[in-house]
């Protein structure tokens, strides 16, 4: 059974940082393409960043210079370091895995507000 469990969300002020984590099980984490998506209230879910099994990363233009995605294969964990957070980053953040099929976590709330 595939499980993706996010953690690390919370409420911060603009300019602050957060680090999201995703613990993965039930997949071949070493070769899966892992990623983060987000969904703000009233909006569609959108791509944030992903990273291949080989370590190649891609980012949405809106976060490219502020967020860093990384993975730890022995621990089967995915991370998203979010720096210089803005109010428009407020959303539920979802962990995603592409390994034969697509899998999603349950999401973690990130709120950026002064």
C-alpha positions as MATLAB code, in Angstrom:
seq = 'XXXXXXXXXXXXXXXXXXXXXXXXXXXXXXXXXXXXXXXXXXXXXXXXXXXXXXXXXXXXXXXXXXXXXXXXXXXXXXXXXXXXXXXXXXXXXXXXXXXXXXXXXXXXXXXXXX';
ca = [
       0.000    0.000    0.000;
       1.356    3.386   -1.021;
       1.416    6.082    1.623;
       2.582    9.688    1.364;
       2.439   11.622    4.619;
       3.216   15.331    4.670;
       4.319   17.341    7.682;
       5.835   20.715    8.475;
       3.055   23.069    7.494;
       2.010   25.983    9.658;
       1.400   29.700    9.908;
       4.226   32.152    9.293;
       4.699   35.808    8.486;
       5.801   37.087    5.076;
       9.526   36.674    4.564;
       9.834   33.698    6.878;
      10.704   30.111    5.990;
       9.165   26.669    6.357;
      10.350   23.167    5.534;
       7.844   20.589    4.410;
       8.530   16.871    4.620;
       6.898   13.907    2.953;
       7.433   10.371    4.207;
       6.875    7.824    1.455;
       6.231    4.101    1.727;
       5.051    1.374   -0.615;
       6.841    2.740   -3.686;
      10.278    2.402   -5.225;
      11.382    5.749   -3.850;
      14.795    5.503   -5.484;
      13.348    5.767   -9.005;
      10.019    7.532   -8.455;
       9.617   11.118   -9.567;
       8.522   13.009   -6.478;
       6.946   16.398   -6.326;
       4.956   19.063   -4.532;
       1.712   20.652   -5.641;
      -0.463   23.222   -3.914;
      -4.061   24.326   -3.926;
      -5.208   27.711   -2.712;
      -8.843   28.368   -1.745;
     -10.992   28.704   -4.853;
      -8.158   27.750   -7.195;
      -7.056   24.641   -9.016;
      -4.207   22.513   -7.779;
      -0.941   23.697   -9.289;
       2.556   22.359   -9.748;
       5.228   23.668   -7.373;
       8.320   21.517   -7.891;
       9.460   17.995   -8.665;
      12.615   15.942   -8.598;
      13.484   12.799  -10.518;
      15.146    9.712   -9.152;
      18.350   10.999  -10.711;
      18.087   14.272   -8.825;
      16.969   16.611  -11.609;
      14.662   19.285  -10.242;
      12.095   21.538  -11.845;
      10.198   24.464  -10.360;
       7.211   26.649  -11.080;
       8.322   30.131  -12.086;
       6.581   31.603   -9.049;
       8.831   29.718   -6.611;
      12.001   29.055   -8.601;
      14.323   31.380   -6.693;
      12.761   30.811   -3.263;
      11.972   27.103   -2.858;
      14.326   24.119   -2.919;
      13.161   20.535   -3.385;
      15.312   17.647   -2.201;
      15.055   13.962   -1.448;
      16.721   11.497    0.900;
      16.574    8.029   -0.648;
      17.667    5.877    2.286;
      15.054    7.606    4.447;
      12.387    7.658    1.711;
      11.727   11.312    2.421;
      10.990   14.291    0.223;
      11.511   17.868    1.350;
      10.517   21.346    0.263;
      12.483   24.214    1.769;
      10.388   27.334    1.344;
      12.135   30.656    1.855;
      10.964   34.258    1.635;
       7.364   33.151    1.865;
       4.670   35.418    0.463;
       0.943   35.635    1.225;
       0.272   34.179   -2.230;
       2.063   30.999   -1.141;
      -0.831   30.278    1.199;
      -2.295   26.924    0.186;
      -2.614   23.274    1.038;
       0.593   21.583   -0.114;
       0.417   18.035   -1.433;
       3.158   15.479   -1.851;
       3.014   13.632   -5.170;
       4.693   10.482   -6.430;
       4.817    9.191   -9.965;
       5.779    5.534   -9.985;
       3.796    3.560  -12.534;
       0.780    5.456  -11.250;
       0.194    8.801   -9.587;
      -0.151    8.999   -5.829;
      -1.058   11.869   -3.508;
      -0.668   12.675    0.154;
      -3.427   14.162    2.273;
      -1.921   17.664    2.262;
      -0.542   20.097    4.809;
      -1.717   23.683    5.274;
       0.695   26.579    4.814;
      -0.555   30.036    5.755;
       1.495   33.172    5.167;
      -0.017   36.239    6.775;
       1.002   39.292    8.730;
];
